[in-house]
Amino acid sequence: MVQQSLGMALRRTILRTLKIMMQGNFEQDDVFHTAQDWSERIIEGWVQDLVGPDIFISDGWSERIQLCTAECFCLLRIDEIFDIVCDFPDSHPAVAELQRVLERTKMHSQLGDALRDSLVRRLNHPGANTSQIIGTFSFLVAKYDIVW
């Protein structure tokens, strides 16, 4: 019971901190690496102090925290995917990094759903530069094998 509550609290903390750390930051390389470093230094150290080194290792807390960090990173980038597409090619570092992290989290279907929903929602109104956005979107889908 304590593990589940601790896991949920850690997830909220990681998500909130990563949101502050990376929101709108599409042009910088190694944002995920910075997030992982923070997670290893702060979160893993805190959890190890809380549960003890033996339980930390035996219950696989390090792997759990690393996966949680990767999933939170993907969720935040997926929420920003329309802006990332609109900013391409300037947002290429964010796209490449998301592609690498998706290999670990396997959240491809969530990305595809978010792309589809955001295209429908944002392009069905006057003033949208539809042809440019669809052209960029098609390029990204072909280049990064995004299936939706």
Stockholm file with secondary structure:
# STOCKHOLM 1.0

chainA/1-148         MVQQSLGMALRRTILRTLKIMMQGNFEQDDVFHTAQDWSERIIEGWVQDLVGPDIFISDGWSERIQLCTAECFCLLRIDEIFDIVCDFPDSHPAVAELQRVLERTKMHSQLGDALRDSLVRRLNHPGANTSQIIGTFSFLVAKYDIVW
#=GR chainA/1-148 SS CHHHHHHHHHHHHHHHHHHHHHTTCCSCTTHHHHHHHHIIIIIIHHHHHHHCHHHHHHTTHHHHHHHHHHHHHHHHHHHTHHHHHHHTTTTHHHHHHHHHHHHHHCCHHHHHHHHHHHHHHHHSSTTCCHHHHHHHHHHHHHHHTCCC
#=GC SS_cons         CHHHHHHHHHHHHHHHHHHHHHTTCCSCTTHHHHHHHHIIIIIIHHHHHHHCHHHHHHTTHHHHHHHHHHHHHHHHHHHTHHHHHHHTTTTHHHHHHHHHHHHHHCCHHHHHHHHHHHHHHHHSSTTCCHHHHHHHHHHHHHHHTCCC
//
